[in-house]
Structures are given as structure tokens and as C-alpha cells.
Amino acid sequence: MFPEQKENDAEEQSSAGNKPRRRKRRSAALRKQLRPNREPSPPPDVECRIFSKHFVEHNRQREGEMRKKRMELLKQEREKQQLEATIKTIQEKVDDEEANVDRLKRQSASINKALNIYRQAAVAAIEKIHRDGTGLPAPTVKNIETYLRLASNVNKVDRPHAAYFSAVREAMCRLRLPTVCLDK
């Protein structure tokens, strides 16, 4: 053999595959793409690929959040219904009280009217027996209550005008008061 042939044969043997070939190294990004199970968990707000393990976990978390929000919403709706019922009840009571206040105002006005009629009748009865020598002012609608108070206390206190107030008392007893119809 010629020496040139030996060199060519050696080159052919080495290129023919007597030696094992070396593989090219894959990049880290490519390795991560090929091994999806070993990927780190993505942040919760990042979109996940559909049907992946992370997508399912993300969906479960969102379903849990939605369930909690639905429960809170139902609770708030119940509270709202209770508050609306309470407000309706209170409004009905307020309306009833306003109607009652109006009724009481009308009744008070009619009672005051009747009281004025009774006062005028008492003044008329006392004026008939009023004496100028008593030193007391003539009876009027404004001071009639004083006359009636003194007349009711005639027996308790000895006064110089006891006879006069006894006469006033008798006049009040004989007084026929007008009948006043009170509005209901």
C-alpha cells in the first residue's frame, strides 16, 4: 500500500462512522419547550395555554373566586330584601302616625272650640252675679279659670269673699253648658 492510500483510508474510516458522532447541544429555551411538565407555575394573571395543567389550576382558582362572589352577592341581596321590607314597614308606620297627627290636630281644634264655648258660658253666668264691691276684676274669658279655681277652694280657706265664691259655685252648678259635638 501506498502511504497516500493509508491516509485516505483513515479519513474514510473516520468519516464512515467508526467513531460515534457528537450531538449538537440544545438551547435551554428549546429544552423547556420540550418538557412542559417541568415548567414553573405562571403568575395567576398570565394567560395559560388551553388544556394545560396550569390552565386547569387557573380555572379552579377563578371558579372558587366566582363562587365566593356569588355567595356574597346572594347574602347582600337577602340583606337588601330585608332592608326593603323594613323600610316599607317603617314607611307604613310613618304614614299612620301622620294620619294620627292630623286627626289629633282636628280633635284638638274642636276641643279648643268647645272649651271656648264653655268659658263664654261661665263668664255669662258669673257676670250676672258679679258684685262691684268685691274688689275682684270682672270675669272675662282670659281670667275665668282664676274665678273657677277660687270657687273650687271656697271651703278650704276662709276668705272675705267666701259668700261671693259660693254664689259663683252655685251659678256654675246651675249652668247648663251647651252640648258640643267633637269631631272624631
C-alpha positions in Angstrom: 0.0 0.0 0.0 1.0 3.4 -0.7 1.3 5.8 2.1 -1.2 8.1 0.5 -3.8 5.3 0.5 -3.3 4.8 4.2 -4.1 8.4 4.9 -7.2 8.3 2.6 -8.4 5.1 4.2 -8.0 6.6 7.7 -10.0 9.6 6.6 -12.7 7.4 5.2 -12.9 5.3 8.3 -13.3 8.3 10.5 -15.9 9.8 8.2 -17.7 6.5 7.8 -18.7 6.4 11.4 -16.3 4.2 13.2 -16.2 7.0 15.8 -19.5 8.0 17.5 -20.9 11.3 16.3 -21.5 14.1 18.8 -25.0 15.6 19.1 -25.5 19.2 19.0 -26.5 20.7 22.4 -30.0 22.1 22.5 -30.6 25.5 23.9 -32.2 25.9 27.3 -35.3 27.5 25.9 -35.8 24.6 23.5 -35.3 22.1 26.3 -38.0 23.9 28.4 -40.4 23.8 25.4 -39.9 20.1 25.0 -40.5 19.4 28.8 -43.8 21.2 29.6 -44.4 19.2 32.9 -41.3 20.8 34.4 -42.3 24.4 33.7 -42.6 26.7 36.7 -46.1 27.9 37.5 -47.0 31.1 35.7 -48.3 34.1 37.6 -52.1 33.9 38.1 -52.9 36.8 35.8 -51.0 35.5 32.8 -52.9 33.7 30.1 -52.3 30.0 30.1 -52.4 27.6 27.2 -55.7 25.8 27.0 -55.9 22.2 28.3 -52.6 22.6 30.2 -52.2 21.8 33.8 -51.8 25.4 34.6 -55.0 26.3 32.7 -57.0 23.8 34.8 -55.5 25.2 38.0 -56.2 28.8 36.9 -59.8 27.8 36.1 -60.3 26.2 39.5 -59.0 29.3 41.2 -61.3 31.6 39.2 -64.3 29.3 39.8 -63.5 29.4 43.5 -63.4 33.2 43.4 -66.6 33.4 41.4 -68.3 31.0 43.9 -67.3 33.3 46.8 -68.5 36.4 44.9 -71.9 34.7 44.1 -72.3 33.8 47.8 -71.5 37.3 48.8 -74.0 38.7 46.2 -76.8 36.3 47.4 -76.1 37.4 51.0 -76.2 41.1 50.0 -79.5 40.5 48.0 -81.1 38.9 51.1 -80.0 41.8 53.3 -81.3 44.2 50.6 -84.7 42.5 50.7 -84.8 42.6 54.5 -84.0 46.3 54.4 -86.6 47.0 51.8 -89.2 45.2 53.9 -88.1 47.1 57.0 -88.3 50.4 55.1 -91.8 49.5 53.8 -92.9 48.7 57.4 -91.4 51.9 58.7 -93.0 54.0 55.9 -96.4 52.5 56.7 -95.9 53.4 60.4 -94.9 56.9 59.4 -98.0 57.3 57.2 -100.2 56.0 60.1 -98.6 58.4 62.5 -99.0 61.3 60.2 -102.7 60.5 59.8 -102.9 60.2 63.6 -101.3 63.6 64.0 -103.7 65.1 61.6 -106.6 63.5 63.4 -105.3 64.7 66.8 -104.9 68.3 65.4 -108.5 68.3 64.2 -109.6 66.9 67.5 -107.6 69.5 69.5 -109.1 72.3 67.4 -112.6 71.1 68.1 -111.8 70.6 71.9 -110.4 74.2 72.0 -113.6 75.4 70.3 -115.7 73.6 72.8 -113.6 74.9 75.7 -114.0 78.5 74.5 -117.8 78.0 74.3 -117.8 76.7 77.9 -115.6 79.6 79.1 -118.0 82.1 77.5 -121.0 80.4 79.2 -119.2 80.5 82.5 -118.4 84.2 82.1 -122.0 85.0 81.2 -123.2 83.1 84.3 -120.7 84.8 86.7 -121.4 88.3 85.2 -125.0 88.0 86.4 -123.9 87.7 90.0 -120.7 89.8 89.9 -120.5 92.4 92.6 -118.5 95.6 92.2 -117.7 95.8 95.9 -115.6 92.6 95.9 -112.5 94.2 94.6 -112.2 91.4 92.0 -112.0 92.2 88.3 -115.0 91.5 86.2 -114.9 87.9 84.8 -113.6 87.6 81.2 -112.7 84.6 79.1 -109.0 85.2 80.0 -109.4 85.2 83.8 -112.3 82.8 84.1 -110.0 80.0 85.2 -108.9 82.0 88.2 -112.5 82.5 89.2 -113.2 78.8 88.9 -110.1 77.9 90.9 -111.1 80.3 93.7 -114.7 79.0 93.6 -113.5 75.4 94.0 -111.3 76.3 97.0 -114.1 78.2 98.9 -114.5 75.5 101.6 -110.7 75.1 102.2 -109.8 78.7 103.0 -111.7 81.3 104.9 -111.8 84.4 102.7 -113.6 87.7 103.0 -115.3 86.8 99.6 -116.4 83.3 100.6 -120.1 84.2 100.1 -119.4 85.6 96.7 -117.5 82.5 95.5 -120.2 80.3 97.0 -122.6 82.2 94.8 -120.2 81.7 91.8 -120.1 78.0 92.6 -123.9 77.7 92.7 -124.1 79.6 89.4 -121.7 77.2 87.8 -123.7 74.2 89.1 -126.9 75.6 87.7 -125.2 76.5 84.4 -126.4 74.5 81.5 -123.5 74.1 79.2 -124.1 73.8 75.5 -123.6 70.3 74.1 -120.6 70.4 71.7 -120.1 67.6 69.2 -116.4 66.7 68.9 -115.2 65.6 65.5 -114.0 62.0 65.5 
